[in-house]
């Protein structure tokens, strides 16, 4: 009797399971389900929605949608959408607190529709074939976000409460860039989010590590503030990045402090290896537009104050050029000795790929330079001019007349120009101009002495 009862129970369970299967698979047949969900989603989003195919499964209880597109042209394309319903939801054809999983797709940002559109009025008299009433959890797997910047693939685990989306985990990757974030959309309808991010960033072939920031998302774009990271052995801190993503090309604004950057590594990255050493610090404020790293770098413009300390210019033989200009070959340093300096910097502007300053300052043991300069970032072409103040040691090697006439505070001042490239600079010291300045200074000195003598006589005569 017990065996018979057990067999009867098993049979009943099989019949019940078969009945449930038939109810679900036959009652939610693909075409009716697909057209019903297309109508519901199109009405809710205010955009045309196309679903390639739709079906239901029992294990696990879920709806499976394939090849979903939203918009015309499509701003959202998804290979698969799975709606985890629970068995009760499948049987009642109404899903409450669903879990939605979006897989293998592409989303253009910003979206042309709201994330939580208003629910339309229920005008149909007959009950729909299936209704998704509410969503509790949202999962994204391998979804590419397309903006005016390079595409970013994301994975997301989040929970939805009304208009708020709490993000437990957001992983973003683009090339060598890897970022992790947590936070929340405090308003999906207003597209307003605040996230804490960290990770490593690769931009236009340059790598930044230990990135950390608070990111604020809005319909206009994103703001990272404060922003900090490490790059070229130094740090970027107290930074802010504003990205307007509404156009075909992103509009970026970046500002912040730079400290202790390895100048040799920086020059190597920009195609001028072995041209400068030292540690760079300063502050920058730049703007750029473009859809990729190279275009952003080409369009970059703005201002920066920068100083390189305790460095060398291996190819700039300034002392050798000065000594040769005085015709004293016995004191000529060997070719390629370069120039060491304690500081080199100024207030710069960046435009059309060129750094320019009228406040160029170089301080070293052998000479100081004040003037102006231009540097082409891509080619390394340099064009600088200024006054070179010789050290006491070099001043002693100058001719006696030049020392007498062309010196200020015991140091000879010489006009000099630098042309060529950072790898092959050419220095010209204009001794003739220095002599003309000396003559002018001597005339002024003698005139002052003459006028001073007259005043002394008048004072004595009085």
C-alpha angles and dihedrals in degrees: 000000000000092000091048091050090049092050091049090051092050090049092050091050091050091049090048092049091048090049092050090048092051093046092051102039097038097035092048097042114173104253096047092045092046095050093044094052092044090055094046095047094044090053093047097045098038087228131098112265124200123192117192095203139345135198144154133239132194100206097078101007103242148127116242119205122185132200098006119185128183124196137015104282090025114254091177125045121176127179092202138011117186119192111197103212110164120235093275091057092053093049095046092040089225121101122207123185093002127183112229122200119193114195137186104354150116132247124191114218131246094038118226090225138046122269092227106031121184116273111251122235115270100246101159113094096207121070114258120249091244137359131197100204102175143356124220104176133029125198127183123193122186096343116162117217112209119203137143086288128067112296118272124209114213141189118198139188113186144149126224126218113173107298094348127092116194112202115211093176136004120178118187128186134179118165106312092345116112121180133173124198143179129185139087149274098234087190123023092180090057093037090234118155139161120198137174110224136187137168143085127310132206117194126176089337095311120115126218122189136196092028114180130170148138110248123203117197125202136158088267095056139272138311124202109199128186096021128183137165142147124252137164090005093302138082140256113205144160084035136156130195122192117190121187105198100176097101134060088262122045119243111217134188120187130182135165149107125293121202138180096353115172100243093197090057091045094051091046091053091052094051101262104101120183095014102110141010132190138081121293127213136165145097130282139193114189140166130198143166131207147102098249141025099269094048091048091051092048093052096043115127137161142087138299139177110212139172128187112203133201095002144134138230099210096190099042107092096184096152092048090051092049095049092048090049088061091051095241105130092169090072097044114129115226117276113266094028089126126194127287119204140184094213138004123179152098145171108301139191122206120208134146091000094304130115112210135179140171089195103065112158130179125178123190142150093261103036146353124223130202122179145083134301148178128207125189104218097208100042101027091231110162132199116177137156134178150118118295116208109203122222119249089260094054091041088060089058093056122095116275094245092049091049090049099045106030103041131106119195090351095308128106115237116212129183112231139175131204121203137164123049135315088257093048111022121173119211122203119189111197102214090167091059088047089054091049089051088049091053091049090049091049092050089050091047093050092045090052090048091049094048090044091053092051092051090049091053092048091049091048092047091052 
